[in-house]
Amino acid sequence: MPATNIDTKTHENGKKHAEKPMGKADSKFLPHLVTKLPGPNAKKIVDLDHEILSPSYTRDYPLVAKRGRGAMIEDVDGNTFLDFAAGIAVVSTGHCHPKVVAAIQQQAAELIHMSGTDFYYPNLVELAEKLASIAPGKGAKRVYFGNSGTEAIEAAMKLARYHTRRDKIIAFYGSFHGRTMGALSLTASKAVQRKGFGALLAGVIHMPYPNMYRGSHGIHPETATADCLAFLENEVFKRLADPEEVAAIVIEPIQGEGGYMPAPAEFLQQLQKICRKHGIMLVMDEVQSGMGRTGKWWACNYSEVEPDIICTAKGIASGMPLSAMISRAEVMDWKPGAHASTFGGNPVCIAASLATIDLLEHEYIANSRKMGEFIVAQTAKWPEKHRSVGDIRGRGLMIGIEFVKDKKTKEKAPELRNHLVKAAFDKGLLVLGAGDNSLRLAPPLLINEEQASFAIETLDACITEAERSL
């Protein structure tokens, strides 16, 4: 198969169709498996990988990717898969979108690296202006570029401390903010992510996240917002940290590793009021939920809050390593040399981001909202149909399905969830878990109804088969 097998003027489900779909002649957008999984070539690479790469990586199934187009992935044995993971919500415009590829190629032929830390170049300013214009809030903004989500969080933590001259930071149970030592100090989703690394950053305090399925303490979901706000005011501020010593409250408007759990709009609004009252920086971690994934530029747009700092990465550049921390202009008051990154804002990554944002703005944010509504509508009766489906939630194409052993007790069913991830892979559908017992549906934002229907039908069948056999 040629290296490029789609019309370079179109993409996965544009107005014109791909000329040569990967791996299957009778369907342009669906999987086609030609070997037992893993195939012989994949097995060789997996075996070698286990010998030479870090054992800290987590792999749920033996996918060995060779190439991608749109929402499709082809492995080294010629099997094609429908990707509902998108490289962990990264390839927002799909794999190898022709416009993104062209932008990368053109920029790479002109200037690959110059380091925005020490020099100037045009597209660095162009992207900063664009991000400032789409960031929540009407006031002036400033932008800092890094390479990954965890770098954006580290920058936000440093800026919040620098600007406020305070040292305490509040985060939430179930959160994931990154794996570098500062961001890891905020992360509280799985003990294995923190185990063995010794003392983390001092001054970090965790509190319950408003879980609208289980409740903030595992009880009373209907009062989760009030319970969490009361905990902040009556426990954290009175027993652990005076609010005048708190630099920032860092929150994901939709928790990623927490099971794709959205925070209620009322909670985010009240949290903003508390932050404003005490001069605390409200930091939105939109690394996974931002850049149109939820059907709006930012998940926090749904609650109409205006964070002091917002962090984005993942979907910002369709797979190229880039992140941004955007703050109110008056907040970013640190001096030259206070913080920087050699590779952050690399010209090639910036070019990919500009192309990505253009596609999101004119096509794919609207499609994310449309396809998300379609999926939620088609799965709405699953909690009634399937005894193991406890909850379905999310916005746009950031949808979580939570599995339980018992609907009344809501006992988690992680073994079933893990089984379903593998079962879907065996049928050509790529999905990932989220949290202890949820599936995440986070496909590229360009999927069409045919692909959404295939994913729904495949998961439906997997759940039915698992409930019969397990």
C-alpha positions as CSV (number, residue, x, y, z in Angstrom):
1,M,0.0,0.0,0.0
2,P,1.4,3.4,-0.8
3,A,2.5,5.7,2.0
4,T,-0.3,8.1,1.2
5,N,-3.6,6.5,0.3
6,I,-6.2,9.3,0.5
7,D,-6.9,12.3,-1.7
8,T,-4.8,15.0,-0.3
9,K,-7.5,17.5,-0.8
10,T,-9.9,15.7,1.5
11,H,-9.8,13.6,4.6
12,E,-11.6,10.8,6.6
13,N,-15.1,12.1,6.0
14,G,-14.7,15.3,4.0
15,K,-16.9,16.2,1.1
16,K,-15.0,13.9,-1.2
17,H,-14.2,10.3,-0.1
18,A,-10.8,8.7,0.3
19,E,-9.8,7.1,-2.9
20,K,-8.2,4.0,-1.4
21,P,-9.4,3.0,2.1
22,M,-6.9,1.2,4.2
23,G,-7.1,-2.6,4.2
24,K,-10.7,-3.1,3.1
25,A,-12.2,-2.6,-0.3
26,D,-15.9,-2.7,0.7
27,S,-15.8,-0.1,3.4
28,K,-14.0,3.1,3.6
29,F,-14.3,3.8,7.3
30,L,-14.5,0.4,9.1
31,P,-12.1,-2.2,10.4
32,H,-10.8,-5.2,8.6
33,L,-8.9,-8.0,10.3
34,V,-6.8,-10.3,8.2
35,T,-4.8,-12.2,10.8
36,K,-5.2,-13.6,14.3
37,L,-4.3,-10.9,16.8
38,P,-1.5,-10.2,17.3
39,G,-0.2,-11.1,13.8
40,P,3.2,-12.6,13.3
41,N,5.0,-9.3,12.6
42,A,3.3,-7.6,15.6
43,K,4.2,-10.4,17.9
44,K,7.9,-10.1,17.0
45,I,7.9,-6.4,17.7
46,V,6.0,-6.8,21.0
47,D,8.5,-9.4,22.1
48,L,11.4,-7.1,21.3
49,D,9.7,-4.2,22.9
50,H,9.4,-6.2,26.2
51,E,13.1,-6.7,26.1
52,I,14.4,-3.2,25.4
53,L,11.8,-0.6,26.4
54,S,10.9,0.7,29.8
55,P,8.6,-1.7,31.7
56,S,6.7,1.4,33.1
57,Y,4.7,1.7,29.9
58,T,1.1,0.4,30.1
59,R,-0.2,-1.5,27.1
60,D,-3.8,-3.0,27.2
61,Y,-3.5,-5.0,23.9
62,P,-0.8,-5.8,21.3
63,L,-1.5,-3.1,18.7
64,V,1.6,-2.4,16.7
65,A,0.7,0.6,14.5
66,K,2.3,1.1,11.1
67,R,0.2,4.0,9.7
68,G,-2.9,5.9,10.2
69,R,-5.4,7.8,8.1
70,G,-8.4,9.7,9.6
71,A,-9.9,7.5,12.3
72,M,-8.3,4.3,11.0
73,I,-5.1,2.6,12.1
74,E,-3.3,-0.1,10.1
75,D,-0.9,-2.5,12.0
76,V,2.2,-4.1,10.7
77,D,0.3,-7.2,9.6
78,G,-2.2,-5.3,7.4
79,N,-5.1,-5.4,10.0
80,T,-7.0,-2.1,10.1
81,F,-8.7,-0.8,13.3
82,L,-11.2,1.9,14.1
83,D,-9.5,4.2,16.5
84,F,-11.7,5.4,19.4
85,A,-8.7,6.3,21.5
86,A,-7.0,8.9,19.3
87,G,-3.6,8.4,20.9
88,I,-5.2,9.2,24.3
89,A,-7.3,12.1,22.9
90,V,-4.5,13.6,20.9
91,V,-5.1,13.2,17.1
92,S,-8.1,15.6,17.1
93,T,-8.1,16.0,13.4
94,G,-7.5,12.4,12.8
95,H,-4.3,10.6,11.8
96,C,-2.2,12.4,9.2
97,H,-4.7,14.9,8.1
98,P,-3.5,16.2,4.7
99,K,-3.6,19.8,5.7
100,V,-1.7,19.1,8.9
101,V,0.9,17.0,7.1
102,A,1.3,19.7,4.4
103,A,1.8,22.4,7.1
104,I,4.5,20.2,8.8
105,Q,6.3,19.5,5.6
106,Q,6.3,23.1,4.5
107,Q,7.6,24.3,7.9
108,A,10.2,21.5,8.1
109,A,11.6,22.6,4.8
110,E,12.0,26.2,6.0
111,L,12.9,26.1,9.7
112,I,12.8,23.2,12.1
113,H,14.2,24.7,15.3
114,M,15.2,28.1,16.7
115,S,14.1,28.1,20.3
116,G,11.5,30.7,21.2
117,T,13.3,31.0,24.6
118,D,16.0,33.1,23.0
119,F,14.8,34.2,19.5
120,Y,11.7,35.3,17.7
121,Y,9.8,33.7,14.8
122,P,6.5,34.7,13.2
123,N,4.3,31.6,13.7
124,L,5.1,31.5,17.5
125,V,3.3,34.9,17.8
126,E,0.6,33.9,15.4
127,L,-0.4,30.9,17.4
128,A,-0.2,32.8,20.7
129,E,-2.6,35.4,19.3
130,K,-5.0,32.7,18.2
131,L,-4.9,30.8,21.6
132,A,-5.4,34.1,23.4
133,S,-8.4,34.9,21.3
134,I,-10.2,31.5,22.0
135,A,-9.3,31.3,25.6
136,P,-12.2,31.9,28.1
137,G,-12.6,35.5,29.2
138,K,-12.6,38.8,27.5
139,G,-9.4,40.3,29.0
140,A,-5.9,40.3,27.6
141,K,-4.0,37.0,27.7
142,R,-0.4,35.8,27.6
143,V,0.8,32.4,26.4
144,Y,3.7,30.1,27.4
145,F,4.6,27.1,25.2
146,G,5.9,23.8,26.4
147,N,6.0,20.3,24.9
148,S,3.5,18.2,26.9
149,G,0.6,18.5,29.3
150,T,2.7,17.9,32.3
151,E,4.9,20.8,31.3
152,A,2.0,23.1,31.0
153,I,0.8,22.1,34.5
154,E,4.3,22.6,35.9
155,A,4.4,26.1,34.4
156,A,1.0,26.9,35.8
157,M,2.1,25.8,39.3
158,K,5.2,27.9,39.1
159,L,3.3,30.9,37.8
160,A,0.6,30.7,40.4
161,R,3.2,30.6,43.2
162,Y,5.2,33.4,41.6
163,H,2.3,35.7,41.0
164,T,0.5,35.2,44.4
165,R,3.7,34.7,46.5
166,R,1.8,31.8,48.2
167,D,2.9,28.2,48.3
168,K,-0.2,26.0,48.9
169,I,-2.0,24.3,46.0
170,I,-5.3,22.4,46.1
171,A,-6.1,19.6,43.8
172,F,-8.7,16.8,43.7
173,Y,-8.9,13.1,44.3
174,G,-9.2,11.2,41.0
175,S,-7.2,13.8,39.2
176,F,-4.4,13.3,36.7
177,H,-2.2,16.2,35.9
178,G,1.0,14.6,34.8
179,R,4.0,12.5,35.9
180,T,6.8,15.0,36.4
181,M,7.4,15.6,40.1
182,G,5.4,18.8,40.5
183,A,2.4,17.7,38.4
184,L,2.6,14.3,40.0
185,S,2.2,15.9,43.4
186,L,-1.3,17.1,42.1
187,T,-2.1,13.7,40.5
188,A,-4.3,11.5,42.7
189,S,-5.8,8.9,40.5
190,K,-3.7,5.7,41.1
191,A,-1.2,5.0,43.8
192,V,1.1,3.2,41.3
193,Q,1.7,6.6,39.7
194,R,3.2,7.9,42.9
195,K,4.6,4.8,44.5
196,G,8.4,4.6,44.9
197,F,9.3,8.2,44.2
198,G,9.6,9.5,47.8
199,A,8.5,12.8,49.0
200,L,6.6,14.9,46.5
201,L,6.0,18.7,46.4
202,A,5.2,20.1,49.7
203,G,2.1,22.3,50.2
204,V,-0.3,20.2,48.0
205,I,-3.7,19.4,49.5
206,H,-6.3,17.1,48.0
207,M,-10.0,17.2,48.4
208,P,-13.0,15.3,46.9
209,Y,-14.2,15.9,43.4
210,P,-18.0,16.3,42.8
211,N,-18.9,12.8,41.5
212,M,-22.4,13.0,40.2
213,Y,-22.8,9.2,40.0
214,R,-21.3,8.2,43.4
215,G,-21.3,11.4,45.4
216,S,-18.3,13.2,46.8
217,H,-17.9,10.7,49.6
218,G,-19.5,7.7,47.9
219,I,-23.0,8.9,49.1
220,H,-25.7,11.3,48.0
221,P,-24.8,12.1,44.4
222,E,-27.5,14.8,44.4
223,T,-25.6,16.8,47.0
224,A,-22.1,16.2,45.5
225,T,-21.6,19.9,44.6
226,A,-22.7,21.2,48.0
227,D,-20.7,18.5,49.9
228,C,-17.5,19.4,48.0
229,L,-17.9,23.1,48.5
230,A,-18.6,22.6,52.2
231,F,-15.5,20.4,52.5
232,L,-13.3,23.1,50.9
233,E,-14.7,25.9,53.2
234,N,-15.1,23.9,56.4
235,E,-12.3,21.4,56.3
236,V,-9.5,22.5,53.9
237,F,-9.7,26.3,54.7
238,K,-10.3,25.8,58.5
239,R,-8.0,22.8,59.2
240,L,-5.3,22.5,56.6
241,A,-4.6,25.8,54.9
242,D,-5.7,29.4,55.4
243,P,-7.1,30.6,52.0
244,E,-4.7,33.5,52.1
245,E,-1.8,31.0,51.8
246,V,-3.4,29.1,48.8
247,A,-1.8,30.0,45.5
248,A,-4.1,27.9,43.2
249,I,-6.9,25.4,42.9
250,V,-6.2,23.1,40.0
251,I,-9.1,21.2,38.5
252,E,-10.0,19.2,35.4
253,P,-13.5,20.3,34.3
254,I,-13.9,16.7,33.1
255,Q,-11.6,14.3,35.0
256,G,-9.7,12.0,32.6
257,E,-8.2,9.3,34.8
258,G,-11.0,9.9,37.2
259,G,-13.4,8.1,34.8
260,Y,-14.4,10.9,32.3
261,M,-16.4,12.5,35.1
262,P,-17.6,16.1,34.4
263,A,-17.8,18.6,37.2
264,P,-21.2,20.2,37.5
265,A,-21.4,23.8,36.1
266,E,-22.6,25.0,39.5
267,F,-19.6,23.6,41.2
268,L,-17.1,25.3,38.8
269,Q,-19.0,28.6,39.1
270,Q,-18.9,28.5,42.9
271,L,-15.3,27.5,42.9
272,Q,-14.5,30.5,40.8
273,K,-16.3,32.8,43.3
274,I,-14.3,31.3,46.1
275,C,-11.1,31.8,44.2
276,R,-11.9,35.4,43.4
277,K,-12.9,36.1,47.0
278,H,-9.5,34.9,48.4
279,G,-7.2,35.9,45.5
280,I,-6.6,32.3,44.6
281,M,-5.7,31.4,41.0
282,L,-8.3,29.1,39.4
283,V,-6.3,26.8,37.1
284,M,-8.2,24.7,34.5
285,D,-6.4,21.6,33.3
286,E,-7.9,21.2,29.8
287,V,-5.0,19.1,28.6
288,Q,-7.4,16.3,27.6
289,S,-10.8,18.1,27.5
290,G,-9.7,21.2,25.6
291,M,-9.3,22.0,21.9
292,G,-12.8,21.2,20.8
293,R,-13.1,17.6,22.2
294,T,-16.3,18.4,24.2
295,G,-18.0,20.2,21.3
296,K,-16.7,23.6,22.4
297,W,-13.2,25.0,22.5
298,W,-13.0,24.2,26.3
299,A,-15.0,22.1,28.6
300,C,-15.2,25.0,31.0
301,N,-17.1,27.0,28.4
302,Y,-20.2,25.0,29.4
303,S,-20.1,26.5,32.9
304,E,-19.1,30.0,31.6
305,V,-16.2,30.3,34.1
306,E,-13.1,32.3,33.3
307,P,-10.1,30.7,34.8
308,D,-7.0,32.7,35.7
309,I,-4.8,30.0,34.0
310,I,-5.8,27.3,31.5
311,C,-3.5,24.5,30.4
312,T,-3.8,22.7,27.0
313,A,-1.9,20.0,25.1
314,K,-2.9,16.7,23.5
315,G,-5.3,17.8,20.7
316,I,-3.6,21.1,20.1
317,A,-1.4,19.9,17.3
318,S,-2.8,16.6,16.0
319,G,0.0,14.5,17.5
320,M,3.0,16.9,17.4
321,P,4.4,17.5,20.9
322,L,3.1,20.9,22.0
323,S,1.4,22.4,25.0
324,A,0.4,25.9,26.1
325,M,-0.3,27.6,29.4
326,I,-2.6,30.6,28.8
327,S,-3.2,33.1,31.6
328,R,-4.7,36.5,32.2
329,A,-2.1,39.0,31.1
330,E,-1.7,40.6,34.5
331,V,-1.1,37.1,36.1
332,M,1.9,36.3,33.9
333,D,4.2,38.8,35.5
334,W,7.3,36.7,36.0
335,K,10.6,38.1,34.8
336,P,12.9,37.0,32.0
337,G,14.7,33.8,33.0
338,A,12.0,32.7,35.5
339,H,10.8,29.9,33.3
340,A,11.5,28.7,29.8
341,S,11.7,25.7,27.5
342,T,14.3,24.9,24.8
343,F,11.8,23.0,22.5
344,G,8.5,24.5,23.6
345,G,6.8,26.2,20.7
346,N,9.0,24.4,18.1
347,P,8.2,25.9,14.6
348,V,7.1,22.6,13.1
349,C,4.8,21.9,16.1
350,I,3.4,25.4,15.8
351,A,2.7,25.0,12.1
352,A,0.8,21.7,12.9
353,S,-1.2,23.5,15.6
354,L,-2.2,26.4,13.4
355,A,-3.5,23.9,10.8
356,T,-5.2,21.9,13.5
357,I,-7.0,24.9,15.0
358,D,-8.2,26.0,11.6
359,L,-9.7,22.5,11.0
360,L,-11.3,22.4,14.4
361,E,-12.8,25.9,14.1
362,H,-14.4,25.3,10.7
363,E,-15.3,21.6,10.8
364,Y,-14.5,19.4,13.7
365,I,-15.7,21.1,16.8
366,A,-19.2,21.1,15.4
367,N,-18.8,17.4,14.3
368,S,-17.6,16.5,17.8
369,R,-20.7,18.0,19.3
370,K,-23.0,16.3,16.7
371,M,-21.3,12.8,17.0
372,G,-21.2,13.0,20.7
373,E,-24.9,13.7,20.9
374,F,-25.5,10.8,18.5
375,I,-23.5,8.4,20.6
376,V,-25.1,9.5,23.9
377,A,-28.5,9.1,22.4
378,Q,-27.8,5.6,21.0
379,T,-26.4,4.4,24.3
380,A,-28.9,6.1,26.6
381,K,-30.8,2.9,27.4
382,W,-27.7,0.8,28.1
383,P,-28.0,1.2,31.9
384,E,-31.4,-0.4,31.5
385,K,-30.3,-3.0,28.9
386,H,-27.1,-4.0,30.5
387,R,-26.8,-5.0,34.2
388,S,-23.2,-3.9,34.3
389,V,-23.5,-0.4,32.9
390,G,-23.8,1.9,35.8
391,D,-23.4,5.3,34.1
392,I,-22.8,7.0,30.8
393,R,-21.6,10.6,30.9
394,G,-19.5,13.2,29.1
395,R,-19.7,16.0,26.5
396,G,-18.9,15.9,22.8
397,L,-16.5,13.1,22.0
398,M,-15.3,12.8,25.6
399,I,-17.6,10.0,26.8
400,G,-17.2,7.7,29.8
401,I,-19.0,4.4,30.4
402,E,-18.8,3.2,34.0
403,F,-19.2,-0.6,34.7
404,V,-20.4,-2.0,38.0
405,K,-21.0,-5.4,39.6
406,D,-24.2,-4.3,41.2
407,K,-26.4,-1.3,40.3
408,K,-27.6,-0.8,43.9
409,T,-24.2,-0.9,45.7
410,K,-22.3,0.5,42.6
411,E,-19.5,-1.9,43.3
412,K,-16.8,-1.3,40.7
413,A,-16.2,-3.8,38.0
414,P,-12.6,-3.3,36.8
415,E,-12.1,-6.8,35.6
416,L,-15.1,-6.5,33.3
417,R,-13.9,-3.2,32.0
418,N,-10.5,-4.6,31.2
419,H,-12.1,-7.6,29.5
420,L,-14.1,-5.3,27.3
421,V,-11.1,-3.3,26.2
422,K,-9.4,-6.4,25.0
423,A,-12.7,-7.8,23.5
424,A,-13.2,-4.6,21.5
425,F,-9.6,-4.8,20.2
426,D,-10.3,-8.4,19.0
427,K,-13.2,-7.0,16.9
428,G,-11.1,-4.1,15.4
429,L,-12.1,-1.3,17.8
430,L,-9.5,0.6,19.8
431,V,-10.7,1.9,23.2
432,L,-9.0,2.6,26.5
433,G,-10.0,2.5,30.1
434,A,-10.4,5.6,32.3
435,G,-10.2,5.4,36.1
436,D,-10.8,2.1,37.9
437,N,-13.8,0.8,36.0
438,S,-14.8,3.1,33.1
439,L,-14.3,3.0,29.3
440,R,-13.3,6.2,27.6
441,L,-14.6,7.0,24.1
442,A,-12.3,9.6,22.7
443,P,-12.1,9.2,18.9
444,P,-10.7,11.7,16.5
445,L,-13.2,14.6,16.1
446,L,-13.8,13.8,12.4
447,I,-15.6,10.4,12.9
448,N,-18.8,9.9,10.9
449,E,-22.1,8.3,11.8
450,E,-21.1,5.0,10.2
451,Q,-18.0,4.8,12.5
452,A,-19.9,5.9,15.5
453,S,-22.6,3.2,14.9
454,F,-19.9,0.6,14.4
455,A,-18.3,1.5,17.8
456,I,-21.7,1.4,19.5
457,E,-22.7,-1.9,18.0
458,T,-19.3,-3.5,18.7
459,L,-19.3,-2.4,22.4
460,D,-22.9,-3.4,22.8
461,A,-22.1,-6.9,21.5
462,C,-18.9,-7.1,23.7
463,I,-20.9,-6.2,26.8
464,T,-23.7,-8.7,26.0
465,E,-21.2,-11.5,25.4
466,A,-19.3,-10.6,28.6
467,E,-22.4,-10.5,30.8
468,R,-23.3,-14.0,29.6
469,S,-19.9,-15.5,30.2
470,L,-18.4,-13.7,33.2
